[in-house]
Amino acid sequence: MIAAPWSDLEPVLVEEVSGSARPAAYYLAESRDGLYVPYVVRTPGDEGRFPFVFLAHGNGGGGLGWLLTWVHDRAHITERLLAAGYACGWGRYRTEVDLGFDRGGPLMVDGRQGREVMNRSPLEFEDELAILQHVRQHPQVDGGNLGHIGVSHAGEMLFKLAYRYPGVLRAGVACEPANHEFLGLRLGDVAPVNPQTGLRDIEDMQLQDPQWVKARTDLPLARERIAPIDVPILVMGRDGDHLQGIFRLSYELLREGGKDCEWVSFDHPVHGFLFPAADGGVTRADQIQERAIDEAIAFLDRHMKPGS
């Protein structure tokens, strides 16, 4: 039996989302080294072309299983975006490499034995790039109008993507961006190294004061990385967060660099509050979470729907 040819422009799975009239279509995007990363497209309707917002949360890994869970358990943010006229979807990417961004440098590709050879493996934010390049080909996506909402480590990934690959995004929201690597923070006395793995333990860092964080930042390096950024970014903090100083300094360095940026912060007990979670299949977003989503959508509207 000969299998029908598969096109990566066709979904590998389409499923209903509980309580919604709009399904979730799952795609596989080929990453830069030939492996495939999964992502979802949901559209506001069956006809038309829509701006697209990519959604990402935290570190990578988990693959398709993670994606299948989050499409349903974190559906509220996608429903809000659909109602605002955006196509949107979660994506999954490879696991973070500690200091891989700092030590790896730009991804360089050459030829060897008729194929490619690279100076390093692609990193997680480059999987995001592969997804964004793939979703551009979707017939209902306005390929020149792509946005990004990233929370926690994925907020830092937004900064890395905007630095290394300017011109890809129209607007971005970085909620609680854990930008310690992007800013070149010196963390020797606040992030002990696990002697068994040689990797830093950053879980309990206390970096609330922007001035204290700034004193530990490699400012020439941070400014060099900020300079090419051409995407408007809303930086969203969380009052009382142990990394609030990093969030605020990220915004201040964007503003110092003359970038199109905005700042807002909310007092909420949950890390990742911008993506309300379902409990027993029901999402009960509180007033602060709804306000935060309002702010994010309003920012996207100003830059992705000018004149609307």
C-alpha positions as CSV (number, residue, x, y, z in Angstrom):
1,M,0.0,0.0,0.0
2,I,1.4,3.4,-1.0
3,A,0.7,6.2,1.4
4,A,-0.7,9.5,0.1
5,P,2.0,12.2,-0.2
6,W,2.0,14.5,2.9
7,S,2.3,18.2,2.6
8,D,3.5,20.2,5.7
9,L,1.1,22.9,4.7
10,E,-1.8,20.5,5.7
11,P,-2.7,20.0,9.3
12,V,-1.8,16.7,10.9
13,L,-4.8,17.0,13.3
14,V,-7.9,19.2,13.6
15,E,-9.9,19.0,16.8
16,E,-12.7,20.9,18.5
17,V,-12.1,23.1,21.5
18,S,-14.7,22.8,24.3
19,G,-17.1,25.7,24.5
20,S,-15.8,27.3,21.2
21,A,-17.0,27.3,17.7
22,R,-13.5,27.6,16.4
23,P,-11.4,24.4,16.0
24,A,-7.6,24.0,16.5
25,A,-5.5,22.8,13.6
26,Y,-2.1,21.3,14.4
27,Y,0.8,21.7,12.0
28,L,4.4,20.6,11.9
29,A,7.0,23.2,11.0
30,E,10.5,22.1,9.8
31,S,13.1,23.7,12.1
32,R,16.4,24.9,10.8
33,D,18.2,21.6,11.2
34,G,15.4,19.5,9.7
35,L,13.5,18.4,12.8
36,Y,9.9,19.3,13.2
37,V,8.2,21.4,15.8
38,P,4.4,21.4,16.4
39,Y,2.2,24.4,16.6
40,V,-1.5,25.3,16.3
41,V,-3.5,27.7,14.2
42,R,-7.0,28.9,15.2
43,T,-8.8,31.5,13.1
44,P,-11.7,33.8,13.9
45,G,-13.6,32.5,10.8
46,D,-13.5,30.2,7.8
47,E,-13.0,33.1,5.3
48,G,-10.6,36.0,5.2
49,R,-6.9,36.6,6.2
50,F,-6.1,37.6,9.7
51,P,-3.1,38.9,11.7
52,F,-1.5,36.1,13.6
53,V,-0.4,36.1,17.3
54,F,2.1,33.3,18.4
55,L,1.7,32.3,22.0
56,A,4.6,30.8,24.1
57,H,5.1,30.1,27.7
58,G,8.3,29.2,29.6
59,N,11.0,26.7,28.8
60,G,10.6,24.2,26.0
61,G,10.2,20.5,25.8
62,G,7.1,18.4,26.2
63,G,6.4,18.3,22.5
64,L,3.0,17.5,21.1
65,G,1.7,16.2,24.4
66,W,2.3,19.6,26.0
67,L,0.7,21.3,23.1
68,L,-2.4,19.1,23.1
69,T,-2.9,19.9,26.8
70,W,-2.3,23.7,26.6
71,V,-4.7,24.2,23.7
72,H,-7.5,23.2,26.0
73,D,-6.3,24.2,29.4
74,R,-5.2,27.7,28.4
75,A,-7.9,28.4,25.8
76,H,-9.1,31.6,27.4
77,I,-6.3,33.8,25.9
78,T,-6.9,32.3,22.5
79,E,-10.7,32.9,22.7
80,R,-10.0,36.5,23.6
81,L,-7.7,36.9,20.7
82,L,-10.1,35.3,18.3
83,A,-12.9,37.6,19.5
84,A,-10.5,40.6,18.8
85,G,-10.0,39.4,15.2
86,Y,-6.7,37.6,15.5
87,A,-5.7,34.2,14.3
88,C,-3.5,32.7,17.0
89,G,-2.0,29.6,18.4
90,W,0.4,27.9,20.8
91,G,3.7,26.5,19.6
92,R,6.2,24.1,21.2
93,Y,10.0,24.3,20.9
94,R,13.1,22.5,22.1
95,T,14.4,22.8,25.7
96,E,16.4,25.8,26.8
97,V,20.2,25.4,26.7
98,D,21.7,27.2,29.7
99,L,23.8,30.1,28.4
100,G,23.4,28.6,24.9
101,F,22.5,32.1,23.6
102,D,25.5,33.7,25.2
103,R,28.0,31.1,24.2
104,G,26.7,30.0,20.8
105,G,26.8,33.2,18.9
106,P,24.9,33.7,15.6
107,L,23.8,30.5,13.8
108,M,26.1,30.0,10.9
109,V,25.3,27.5,8.1
110,D,27.8,26.1,5.5
111,G,27.8,23.2,3.2
112,R,29.4,19.7,3.6
113,Q,29.1,16.6,1.5
114,G,26.2,18.1,-0.5
115,R,24.3,19.0,2.7
116,E,24.5,21.5,5.5
117,V,26.8,21.9,8.5
118,M,26.2,24.3,11.3
119,N,28.4,25.9,14.0
120,R,25.8,24.9,16.6
121,S,22.4,23.4,17.0
122,P,19.5,25.8,16.6
123,L,18.1,27.2,19.9
124,E,14.5,27.3,21.1
125,F,13.9,30.9,19.9
126,E,14.9,29.7,16.4
127,D,12.2,27.1,16.6
128,E,9.8,30.0,17.1
129,L,11.3,31.6,13.9
130,A,10.6,28.3,12.0
131,I,7.0,28.3,13.2
132,L,6.5,32.0,12.2
133,Q,8.0,31.4,8.8
134,H,5.7,28.4,8.3
135,V,2.5,30.0,9.5
136,R,3.1,32.8,7.0
137,Q,2.2,30.3,4.3
138,H,-1.2,29.6,5.9
139,P,-3.9,30.9,3.5
140,Q,-5.9,32.6,6.3
141,V,-2.9,34.3,7.9
142,D,-1.7,37.8,6.9
143,G,2.0,36.8,6.6
144,G,3.2,40.3,6.9
145,N,1.4,40.9,10.2
146,L,2.8,38.5,12.9
147,G,2.8,39.2,16.6
148,H,4.2,37.3,19.6
149,I,3.1,37.0,23.3
150,G,5.7,35.3,25.4
151,V,5.6,34.7,29.2
152,S,8.5,34.1,31.5
153,H,11.4,32.5,29.6
154,A,9.3,32.9,26.4
155,G,9.3,36.6,27.1
156,E,13.1,36.5,26.9
157,M,12.8,34.4,23.8
158,L,10.9,37.4,22.2
159,F,13.8,39.7,23.0
160,K,16.3,37.2,21.5
161,L,14.2,36.7,18.4
162,A,13.8,40.5,17.9
163,Y,17.6,40.9,18.3
164,R,18.8,38.1,16.1
165,Y,16.1,38.3,13.4
166,P,14.7,41.8,13.1
167,G,11.9,42.4,10.7
168,V,9.9,39.2,11.4
169,L,7.4,40.6,13.9
170,R,5.0,43.5,13.9
171,A,4.5,43.6,17.7
172,G,5.3,41.7,20.8
173,V,4.2,41.4,24.4
174,A,6.8,40.2,26.9
175,C,5.1,39.2,30.2
176,E,7.5,38.7,33.1
177,P,10.4,38.3,30.7
178,A,13.2,36.4,32.4
179,N,15.9,38.3,30.6
180,H,18.9,37.5,32.8
181,E,20.8,35.9,29.9
182,F,19.8,38.5,27.3
183,L,20.9,41.3,29.5
184,G,24.2,39.6,30.5
185,L,23.5,39.6,34.2
186,R,26.4,38.5,36.5
187,L,24.7,36.0,38.8
188,G,27.6,34.3,40.5
189,D,26.5,34.9,44.1
190,V,22.7,34.6,43.6
191,A,22.5,31.6,41.2
192,P,24.6,28.8,42.6
193,V,25.9,26.1,40.3
194,N,24.6,22.5,40.7
195,P,27.8,20.5,41.3
196,Q,26.2,17.4,39.7
197,T,25.3,19.0,36.4
198,G,27.4,22.2,36.2
199,L,24.1,24.2,35.5
200,R,23.0,27.3,37.4
201,D,20.1,27.2,39.8
202,I,18.1,30.3,39.1
203,E,14.9,29.3,40.8
204,D,15.2,31.4,43.9
205,M,17.0,34.5,42.7
206,Q,15.8,37.7,44.4
207,L,16.1,40.5,41.8
208,Q,13.4,42.9,42.6
209,D,15.3,46.2,42.5
210,P,16.0,47.5,39.0
211,Q,19.0,49.6,40.1
212,W,20.5,46.5,41.9
213,V,20.0,44.5,38.7
214,K,21.4,47.3,36.5
215,A,24.6,47.3,38.6
216,R,25.0,43.6,37.7
217,T,24.2,44.0,34.1
218,D,26.7,44.0,31.2
219,L,25.3,47.3,30.0
220,P,27.5,47.5,26.8
221,L,26.4,44.0,25.8
222,A,22.7,44.7,26.7
223,R,22.7,47.9,24.7
224,E,24.3,46.2,21.8
225,R,21.5,43.6,21.8
226,I,18.8,46.2,22.2
227,A,20.1,48.2,19.3
228,P,18.8,46.1,16.3
229,I,15.3,45.6,17.8
230,D,12.7,47.0,15.5
231,V,9.5,45.5,17.0
232,P,7.3,47.5,19.4
233,I,7.3,45.7,22.7
234,L,5.0,45.9,25.7
235,V,6.8,44.7,28.8
236,M,4.5,43.5,31.5
237,G,5.7,43.1,35.0
238,R,4.2,41.6,38.1
239,D,4.3,43.5,41.4
240,G,6.3,41.7,44.0
241,D,7.8,39.1,41.6
242,H,11.3,38.1,42.6
243,L,12.5,39.1,39.1
244,Q,10.6,42.4,38.9
245,G,13.9,44.3,38.7
246,I,14.8,42.4,35.5
247,F,11.3,43.1,34.0
248,R,11.6,46.8,34.7
249,L,15.2,47.1,33.5
250,S,14.3,45.4,30.3
251,Y,11.8,48.1,29.6
252,E,14.1,50.9,30.7
253,L,16.9,49.8,28.4
254,L,14.4,49.6,25.5
255,R,13.3,53.1,26.2
256,E,16.8,54.4,26.6
257,G,17.6,52.9,23.2
258,G,14.8,54.9,21.6
259,K,12.6,51.8,21.0
260,D,8.8,51.8,20.7
261,C,8.0,50.3,24.0
262,E,5.5,50.4,26.9
263,W,5.4,49.3,30.5
264,V,2.6,48.0,32.7
265,S,2.6,46.0,35.9
266,F,-0.1,44.1,37.8
267,D,-0.4,42.8,41.3
268,H,-1.3,39.2,40.9
269,P,-0.3,36.1,42.9
270,V,0.2,33.8,39.8
271,H,3.3,33.7,37.7
272,G,2.1,33.6,34.1
273,F,-1.1,35.4,35.0
274,L,-1.6,36.5,31.4
275,F,-2.6,33.0,30.4
276,P,-5.4,32.0,32.8
277,A,-5.6,28.2,33.4
278,A,-8.8,26.1,33.3
279,D,-9.9,24.2,36.4
280,G,-12.1,21.2,35.7
281,G,-12.5,22.4,32.1
282,V,-13.7,25.9,33.1
283,T,-11.6,29.0,33.1
284,R,-12.4,31.7,35.7
285,A,-10.1,34.6,34.8
286,D,-10.2,37.3,37.5
287,Q,-10.5,41.0,37.0
288,I,-6.7,41.6,37.0
289,Q,-6.1,38.8,34.4
290,E,-8.9,40.3,32.1
291,R,-7.3,43.8,32.5
292,A,-3.9,42.4,31.6
293,I,-5.3,40.7,28.5
294,D,-7.1,43.9,27.6
295,E,-3.8,45.8,27.8
296,A,-2.1,43.2,25.6
297,I,-4.8,43.2,22.9
298,A,-5.0,47.0,22.9
299,F,-1.2,47.1,22.4
300,L,-1.4,44.6,19.5
301,D,-4.3,46.6,18.0
302,R,-2.2,49.8,18.0
303,H,0.6,48.1,16.0
304,M,-1.1,45.3,14.0
305,K,-4.4,47.0,13.2
306,P,-3.5,50.7,12.8
307,G,-6.6,52.8,12.2
308,S,-9.0,50.1,13.4
